[in-house]
């Protein structure tokens, strides 16, 4: 169960970006997230769906270019 809920550090490692980048995305609600006790948390399945959506958008943008 704990593997399904990720911290900012976990997400940064997963996405291969800095923790600061993930924090900024979370604050702007550009990435699916929620807070627990004032700390950001992320559901792995929501992140995977978000990644798929981002990939699809990128492919669509490439087609239209």
WODA-V696066 format. One record per helix or strand. SS is the DSSP state (@ for helix, = for strand). FROM is the first residue (numbers start at 1). LEN is the number of residues. If there is no record, write none. Layout:
ss->SS from->FROM len->LEN
ss->SS from->FROM len->LEN
This chain:
ss->@ from->2 len->3
ss->= from->5 len->2
ss->@ from->8 len->8
ss->@ from->19 len->9
ss->= from->34 len->3
ss->= from->39 len->5
ss->@ from->44 len->21
